[in-house]
Amino acid sequence: MPALQLNPYERPETNAQGADPIDSPSRESLAATIRAFLASDITAFEFDAQLDDFRSSKDAVIQHVVEAVWFHYDDCDDHRVCMSKAEWDYFQRLLLVLSADCQIDKETERIWSLKQLVAAASLCVFAILAFQIGWGTQLLILAIPFGFVSIALSFWHAPAKRCNDPFQPIIFPFATFTDLAIAYQSSRFRKTQYPKHIADRTLRSPFMTAFWQIYAYVIWLILSPVPLLFQMLPETRSQTCVKAA
């Protein structure tokens, strides 16, 4: 749990640029929580509950790490750590970010494209047809064709900026190899090797995985106006990288 600040009027520690506050005790506590999950000392539910203590942190590094790890465990089914070697190595780099003096650079852009126009037109057509046939369970049937449109739109993404660095997948979230090297040199961090026995772990059986995927698509089809409403909004794309201070 993050350490309490004894003096509420004391200014938070800041980095060399005097920008974002650096909460070193909370970084160490978050790193310990992540290590406990990687060591299978705590389950996914316990891990998620302990992460709640850090979600309101004003430290940009803590915010980034908490958001990043959320995609690598299941908060619906409790389980021990279950990840590939690539995911494990990524977690090790996140631990390095917490151990070193790093800063977060985040760029966010909102993108308008033909996708939003198609979603808006589909929703308008659905509304016109719904007005003509009236309110009732028949709207669930009417929504199905528009569900296929919405699902197709979910695979339609605006062209991303090309990454010219072929090594980006093995150094992310660091911006460059130099930043990664400086972070190692400026900290006492030591990488933990991937335990091969967790490679055989699975969250759920192939049958249950297929069942829940089909279930999700069925719900998507009959409630298609809801996702279409969100797909009318501009696509938000964020690019975050870590740089050694």
N, C-alpha and C positions, 0 to 999 in steps of 0.2 A: 504494500500500500504506500502511496507517495508520502514522503515525509512532510509533517506539518511545519509551516513557517511560524516560528515563535513570535517574531515581531511583525504584526500585520502592516506596519508602516515602512518596513524595510524595502528598499528598491530591489526588484529581482535582478539576479545576475544576468549580464548580457554578454554577447559575443564580442569579438574584436571590433566589428563594424558598428557596435552599439545598436543593433537591429533587434532581432527576436530574442526574447528571454531564454536563458539556458537553465533548465531545472536538472542539475546533475544528480541529486538524490533520487528523483523520480525516474531518470534514465536508467540508473543502476537497478532500481526496483523493477522496472519494466523488463529489463534484460534478464533478471532473475526469474521472472514469471515465464518468459519465453523459454528459457533453458529448462524450467521445470516441465513444461509441456513437451519439449523435444525429448526429454529424458523419460517420458511416460509416467512422471510422478503425479501429474494431474490429468484429468480428462478434458475433452473439448468444452463441456458445460462449465467446468470449474475454471478453465482458461478464459472463456468468454465472460464469466462473472467477474474475474479479477481484472480483466481489461477495462471494465466499467470505471474503475478507479482512475484511469488515465485519459478517458475520452474528453474530459473538459479541460485538459492541460493547455496552457498557452504556449508551450514549447513546440515549435513547428516540427522538430525532429520526432518528438513523441507522437504528435498528431499523425504524421506520415506513417510511422511504423505501425501504430494501432490500426489505421485504415488498411495498410498493406497486408497484415497478417489475417485480417478478417476473411479474405478470399480463400484461405488455405485450411479451413476446418469447417465441419458441418455443425451448425447450431440447431439442427432439428433432431439428429440422432447423436447420442453421446458416444464417444469413441476415444481411443488413445491415438497418439500421433500416427498419421497415415499420409505419407507423402513420398514423391519420387526424389531421386538424388538431386535433380535440378532445383526442386523446391527447397530441399534441405540446404543446398549451397546458397540459395537466395536468402534463407533465414539467417545463415551465418553472416552474410553481408549486412543484413539489417542489424544484427547484434554488433557488428563492427561500427555501424553508423552510430549506435547508442554509446559505444565505448570511446569513440574519437570525437575530436572537436570539429563537427561538420555543420554545414548550413544547407538549407533547402531552397532550391530555386524552382518555382512553379509558374508555368505559363498556362493560362486558360483562354480558350477562344470559343465563341458561339458561332455555329455554322448553319446557314440557311441553304437548302438545296431543293431539288424537285421532290424529294421525299416528303417534305412537309406539305407541299401542294397536293400530292396524291392522297395523303392521309386526310387532309381537310376536305377534298372533293368526295372521298369515300364516306366520310362521316356525314356530309351534307346529303348525299344520296340516301344513306340509311335513315336519316331523320325525315326526309320527304316520304319515303316508303312507309316508315313507321306511323307517320301522321295519317296516311291513307288507310292503312289496315287496322289502326286502332291499338290501344294498349292491351296487352295480354301475353300469355306464354308463347304465342306465335312469334313474338319478337326474338325469342331465343333461336328459333329456326331461321328467321330472316337474317340474324347476325352472322350465321355460319359462313356464307360466301365472303363477307367482309373480314372475317377472321383469317381466311387464307390470304387476303390482301395485307392484313396487318403482319402476319407471320413473314410474308415475303419482304415487307418493308424492314423487318428486324434484321435481315441479312444484308440490307443495303446501307453501306457506310460511305461517307464522303472520302475521297482519296486522302490517305495520310501522308505526312511529310516523309520522304525517303530518308532512311537512316544509313549513312555512309560508313558507319563503323560496324564491321562484321563481328566484332567481339562484344557488342552491346549486350547480348543476352547473358554473357558470363560475368559482366561487371555491373549490370544494373542493380541498384539504383544510382550507382556512381556515374558521373558524367564521362570520365576518362580513366584510363589505366593509371595516369599520374595521380588523380584524386584518390584512387583505390590504394596506391602505394603509399602516399602520404598519410592516409588514415591508418594503415598498418604500422607505419614507422612512429606515429605520434601516440599510439596506444599500446597497451600490453595484451591486446586481444590475441587469442589463439583459437584457430578454427577447430571445431569438433568434427571428426570423421563421420561419414554417413554410416549408420548401423544397418547392415545388409538385411537383418531379420525383419525390418519394417517394410521392405519392398513387397513382401507377400501379403501385407494387410490390405483389406478392402473395407469400405464403409458399409456397403450393402451388396447383396447378391445381384448378378446380372438381370435376373427376373424382376426384382424389385426396382432396379434402376430403370428398366424399360417401362415398368408399370407406372412409375411416377412421372416419367417423361410423357407418356401417352395421356395420363391424367391432366398434366399441365397444359398440353396442347388442346384437349377437349374443352377445358375451362376457358382457354384463350379464344377458341372459336365462338363459343356461345356468349361471351362477354366482350366481344371484339370492339364495341364502341369505346370502352374504357382505354385500352391501349392505343387506339387510334387518336383519342383525345391528347394523349401524351406525345404521340408521334407527330402531332401538328406543331409541337414546340421546336425551337432550334436545337440542334445537336450540340451538346457541350463536350468539348474535348480538352482534357488537361494533360500536360506533360510535366512530370516532376523528376528532378535529378538532384543528386547529392554532390556537393563540392566540398573538398577539404578546406578548412579555414586556414 
